[in-house]
């Protein structure tokens, strides 16, 4: 009764008592175990002692921290936060430096690719211009050779026709029987072997040159190409302003005399 009065406020006071396993009520083993088993009072005393130690430990665990301990704990937490923040900033700075290095490396590679493409384009353009100049030079050389051959052929062809024309020019000098009252020979048509050609260029300026009457019109065009200020590669043709006549490629092979450009003429350069 004294034990019950002392432990009536225990939380397990209403729980039934469970005897140890293996004890049989009324048996020899029970009598022996009962002698060896602690009494109810001893159990109660041990239980009371265990409860008091648990309560003391729990109270010591729940004991509030002092102000100094709180400040120390806050200081450790702040120091830990500062260390973590410094590590994060250092890691972010390293990542930013690495990204900047990668960006610069990619920019340099892109610049090298652009420079290589530009160099290739310039090389192709230079090769194309060199090829065009070579083709133009060869074309001019062919024209010059053709003009020289034409001159030689015409010189050989018309070389023996000079004296008869000269004699024919002197025949009208004799008095005509139909006009006995005439005081002198009738006017005769003069034969010209040269032609003075004035060419008006695209910018309005003019150049003048003298050509043989038997030279083809292509000689005038070559002369304009070589001595005029016509842009390189500009294709042009020639025309007579009055009466207006545009000369074709077939006309370029005809002599100036046949085209009526002797003894003088004015030609105009026009774009094709």
C-alpha positions as CSV (number, residue, x, y, z in Angstrom):
1,X,0.0,0.0,0.0
2,X,2.8,2.3,0.7
3,X,4.4,1.6,-2.7
4,X,1.0,2.2,-4.4
5,X,0.6,5.5,-2.5
6,X,4.0,6.6,-3.7
7,X,3.6,5.5,-7.3
8,X,-0.1,6.4,-7.9
9,X,1.0,9.2,-10.2
10,X,3.2,7.0,-12.4
11,X,2.0,6.7,-16.1
12,X,2.1,2.9,-16.0
13,X,0.3,2.4,-12.7
14,X,-2.9,1.1,-14.3
15,X,-1.1,-1.4,-16.6
16,X,-1.3,-5.1,-15.5
17,X,1.7,-6.8,-14.1
18,X,3.3,-9.3,-16.5
19,X,5.3,-12.0,-14.8
20,X,8.5,-13.3,-16.4
21,X,8.2,-16.0,-19.1
22,X,8.8,-19.6,-17.9
23,X,7.5,-19.3,-14.3
24,X,4.6,-21.7,-13.5
25,X,2.4,-20.8,-10.6
26,X,2.5,-23.6,-7.9
27,X,5.4,-25.5,-9.3
28,X,8.9,-26.2,-8.0
29,X,10.3,-24.0,-10.6
30,X,8.0,-21.3,-9.4
31,X,9.2,-21.8,-5.8
32,X,12.8,-21.7,-6.9
33,X,12.3,-18.7,-9.1
34,X,10.3,-17.0,-6.5
35,X,13.3,-17.3,-4.1
36,X,15.6,-16.0,-6.8
37,X,13.2,-13.4,-8.2
38,X,13.3,-10.0,-6.5
39,X,10.3,-9.1,-4.4
40,X,7.7,-6.6,-5.5
41,X,9.2,-4.1,-3.1
42,X,12.6,-4.5,-4.7
43,X,11.2,-4.1,-8.1
44,X,9.3,-1.0,-7.1
45,X,12.5,0.4,-5.6
46,X,14.4,-0.3,-8.8
47,X,11.7,1.2,-10.9
48,X,11.5,4.2,-8.8
49,X,15.3,4.6,-9.0
50,X,15.2,4.2,-12.8
51,X,12.5,6.7,-13.2
52,X,14.3,9.2,-11.1
53,X,17.5,8.9,-13.2
54,X,15.5,9.2,-16.4
55,X,13.8,12.3,-15.2
56,X,17.1,13.8,-14.2
57,X,18.6,13.0,-17.6
58,X,15.6,14.4,-19.4
59,X,15.7,17.6,-17.3
60,X,19.4,18.0,-18.0
61,X,18.8,17.6,-21.7
62,X,16.0,20.2,-21.6
63,X,18.0,22.6,-19.7
64,X,17.9,26.0,-21.5
65,X,21.1,27.4,-23.1
66,X,22.8,30.4,-21.5
67,X,23.2,33.7,-23.4
68,X,26.9,33.0,-23.9
69,X,26.2,29.6,-25.4
70,X,23.6,31.2,-27.7
71,X,26.0,33.8,-28.9
72,X,28.7,31.2,-29.5
73,X,26.3,29.1,-31.5
74,X,25.1,32.1,-33.6
75,X,28.8,33.1,-34.2
76,X,29.6,29.6,-35.4
77,X,26.5,29.6,-37.7
78,X,27.5,33.0,-39.1
79,X,31.1,31.9,-39.7
80,X,29.8,28.8,-41.5
81,X,27.6,30.9,-43.7
82,X,30.4,33.3,-44.5
83,X,32.6,30.3,-45.5
84,X,29.9,28.9,-47.7
85,X,29.2,32.2,-49.3
86,X,32.9,32.7,-50.0
87,X,33.1,29.3,-51.5
88,X,30.1,29.9,-53.7
89,X,31.5,33.3,-54.9
90,X,34.8,31.7,-55.7
91,X,33.1,28.9,-57.6
92,X,31.0,31.4,-59.5
93,X,34.0,33.6,-60.3
94,X,35.9,30.5,-61.6
95,X,32.9,29.5,-63.8
96,X,32.6,33.1,-65.1
97,X,36.3,33.1,-66.0
98,X,36.0,29.8,-67.8
99,X,33.0,31.0,-69.7
100,X,34.8,34.1,-70.8
101,X,37.8,32.1,-71.9
102,X,35.5,29.8,-73.9
103,X,33.7,32.8,-75.4
104,X,37.0,34.4,-76.5
105,X,38.3,31.1,-77.9
106,X,35.1,30.7,-79.9
107,X,35.4,34.3,-81.1
108,X,39.0,33.8,-82.3
109,X,38.0,30.6,-84.1
110,X,35.1,32.4,-85.8
111,X,37.4,35.3,-86.8
112,X,39.9,32.9,-88.3
113,X,37.2,31.1,-90.3
114,X,35.9,34.5,-91.6
115,X,39.4,35.6,-92.5
116,X,40.1,32.3,-94.3
117,X,36.8,32.7,-96.3
118,X,37.7,36.3,-97.2
119,X,41.2,35.3,-98.3
120,X,39.7,32.5,-100.5
121,X,37.2,35.0,-102.0
122,X,40.0,37.5,-102.7
123,X,42.2,34.8,-104.2
124,X,39.4,33.6,-106.5
125,X,38.6,37.2,-107.5
126,X,42.2,37.9,-108.3
127,X,42.5,34.7,-110.4
128,X,39.3,35.6,-112.3
129,X,40.6,39.1,-113.0
130,X,43.9,37.8,-114.1
131,X,42.2,35.3,-116.4
132,X,40.0,38.0,-117.9
133,X,43.0,40.3,-118.5
134,X,44.8,37.5,-120.2
135,X,41.8,36.7,-122.4
136,X,41.4,40.3,-123.3
137,X,45.1,40.6,-124.1
138,X,44.9,37.6,-126.3
139,X,41.8,38.9,-128.0
140,X,43.5,42.2,-128.8
141,X,46.5,40.4,-130.1
142,X,44.3,38.3,-132.4
143,X,42.7,41.5,-133.7
144,X,46.0,43.2,-134.3
145,X,47.3,40.1,-136.1
146,X,44.2,40.0,-138.2
147,X,44.5,43.7,-139.1
148,X,48.1,43.2,-140.1
149,X,47.2,40.2,-142.3
150,X,44.4,42.2,-143.9
151,X,46.8,45.1,-144.6
152,X,49.2,42.7,-146.2
153,X,46.5,41.0,-148.3
154,X,45.1,44.4,-149.4
155,X,48.5,45.6,-150.2
156,X,49.2,42.6,-152.3
157,X,45.8,42.7,-153.9
158,X,45.6,46.4,-154.7
159,X,49.3,47.0,-155.2
160,X,49.2,47.0,-159.0
161,X,46.1,49.2,-159.3
162,X,47.8,52.5,-158.5
163,X,49.2,53.5,-161.8
164,X,46.0,52.9,-163.9
165,X,44.0,55.0,-161.5
166,X,46.7,57.7,-161.7
167,X,46.6,57.6,-165.5
168,X,42.8,57.7,-165.4
169,X,42.9,60.7,-163.3
170,X,45.0,62.5,-165.9
171,X,42.9,61.4,-168.9
172,X,40.1,64.1,-168.3
173,X,42.8,66.7,-168.6
174,X,42.6,66.4,-172.4
175,X,40.2,68.8,-174.0
176,X,36.8,67.3,-174.6
177,X,35.7,67.4,-178.2
178,X,32.1,68.0,-177.2
179,X,33.0,71.2,-175.3
180,X,35.5,73.0,-177.5
181,X,34.8,76.3,-175.7
182,X,35.9,75.0,-172.3
183,X,38.9,76.7,-170.9
184,X,40.3,73.8,-168.8
185,X,39.7,70.2,-167.9
186,X,36.5,69.3,-166.1
187,X,36.6,68.6,-162.4
188,X,37.6,65.1,-161.5
189,X,36.9,63.0,-158.3
190,X,40.0,62.8,-156.2
191,X,41.1,59.4,-154.9
192,X,42.0,59.5,-151.2
193,X,44.2,56.8,-149.6
194,X,43.8,58.1,-146.0
195,X,40.9,59.0,-143.7
196,X,40.9,61.3,-140.8
197,X,38.5,59.9,-138.2
198,X,37.3,61.8,-135.2
199,X,35.7,59.7,-132.4
200,X,33.5,61.0,-129.7
201,X,33.9,58.9,-126.5
202,X,31.3,58.0,-123.9
203,X,32.3,60.9,-121.6
204,X,32.0,63.5,-124.4
205,X,35.7,63.9,-125.1
206,X,37.1,63.3,-128.6
207,X,40.2,61.6,-130.1
208,X,41.4,62.0,-133.7
209,X,43.5,59.6,-135.8
210,X,44.4,59.0,-139.4
211,X,43.9,55.6,-140.9
212,X,44.5,54.1,-144.4
213,X,41.4,54.1,-146.6
214,X,41.7,50.3,-147.0
215,X,41.9,49.6,-143.3
216,X,38.8,47.9,-141.8
217,X,36.6,49.6,-139.3
218,X,37.8,47.2,-136.6
219,X,41.1,49.1,-136.6
220,X,39.3,52.2,-135.4
221,X,37.6,50.2,-132.7
222,X,40.9,48.7,-131.5
223,X,42.4,52.2,-131.5
224,X,39.6,53.5,-129.3
225,X,40.1,50.5,-126.9
226,X,43.8,51.2,-126.6
227,X,43.8,55.0,-126.5
228,X,40.3,56.0,-125.2
229,X,39.1,56.1,-121.7
230,X,36.6,53.4,-122.1
231,X,36.3,51.3,-119.0
232,X,38.0,47.9,-119.2
233,X,35.7,45.2,-120.2
234,X,33.1,47.7,-121.5
235,X,31.6,46.4,-124.8
236,X,30.8,49.2,-127.2
237,X,30.1,49.8,-130.9
238,X,30.4,52.7,-133.3
239,X,27.8,54.8,-135.2
240,X,27.7,57.7,-137.6
241,X,25.6,60.6,-136.2
242,X,24.5,61.9,-139.7
243,X,23.1,60.1,-141.4
244,X,22.6,57.9,-138.4
245,X,24.0,54.4,-138.9
246,X,25.0,51.8,-136.3
247,X,27.9,49.6,-137.5
248,X,27.6,45.9,-136.9
249,X,30.2,43.2,-136.6
250,X,30.0,42.6,-140.3
251,X,30.8,46.2,-140.9
252,X,33.9,45.9,-138.8
253,X,35.5,43.8,-141.5
254,X,34.8,46.3,-144.3
255,X,37.3,49.0,-145.4
256,X,36.7,52.6,-144.4
257,X,36.5,53.6,-148.1
258,X,33.7,51.1,-148.7
259,X,31.8,52.4,-145.7
260,X,32.0,56.0,-146.9
261,X,34.3,57.2,-144.1
262,X,37.0,58.6,-146.5
263,X,38.5,61.3,-146.5
264,X,37.1,62.2,-143.1
265,X,34.3,61.1,-140.7
266,X,32.9,61.6,-137.3
267,X,32.0,58.5,-135.2
268,X,30.4,58.2,-131.8
269,X,31.1,55.5,-129.3
270,X,27.9,54.0,-127.8
271,X,27.3,51.1,-125.4
272,X,25.9,47.9,-126.7
